[in-house]
């Protein structure tokens, strides 16, 4: 025993400089989830190919870098509940299993949303039918994944830009109480799951006001809400760091946690100064709207790296208020921003390039940890 220990000590003493370096910072140990382990979960949205383990490179990267996942499309109403009496759980089940097998925090996205809704829902016009459909949808899904899905985007994008409530089919039929109803049903189905309100442009003051009112209304009615998800479909300049910070503080002051739920930073021109992430909007492609079809110029690459550096610096500063920072995709090639709001462009919004290699933005984020 003593001899073995001595041999071990001697072997340490005999370490070459290289070996010591290896122990301190082996290349494979560099990862987002490790770097921010004391701050927040670092997540990625994953698509059906990845969930089905058909994209082995993406899966490898996911396991190395991330400790939280979001289903990019496979738990949305049109996919998981395509007809009133039929649910399609195959991919969602595999998603939950993937999270469990890899010990990852799993988000359920999303229970109530006006987009990617099953067709039959858009024609509902009476209260009784809407109540039955909503109850069946939320209870069936949340109960099935009880203990497996850690947090739900219970309601997604219920607000207009001016902070009023969007005239979705849920609102038209049930009025504003559909939101409280959805949160209540989710809490009854799994009392341990974290329940979130999720939206884009939640840094814009008017819309932020609406989100604050929404959270307060639920709280005043004694309804459980644990967090606000700021989607984070942002640009190189907008929103300003000040508005991001003001928003983190405004939500956190309500006693709920903040998550950055769908982070990506577009480097492409914005058609007609469109703001936000309304997925129903689409525009024609043309060359001037797709300036980097082959490669991203260095100057823009550096701007992107600086922007990621600055926003992560802010996230780390407020890590006591932030539960999770999730990127909307794994690499530039599979980002939805190649097809939204204009189809067929080449965008570069994430930390990994089309070959899964880390970009300058990745290094700029990790450098924060050594800076601190
Ligand atoms: C996007 C997906 O990434 C696309 O694949 C799909 O075609 C449209 O929806 N806000 C959300 C996400 O809450 O669900 C959206 O995801 C992006 C905007």
Boltz pocket constraint, residues with backbone or C-beta under 6 A from the ligand:
constraints:
  - pocket:
      binder: B
      contacts: [[A, 72], [A, 73], [A, 156], [A, 231], [A, 262], [A, 277], [A, 279], [A, 336]]
      max_distance: 6.0
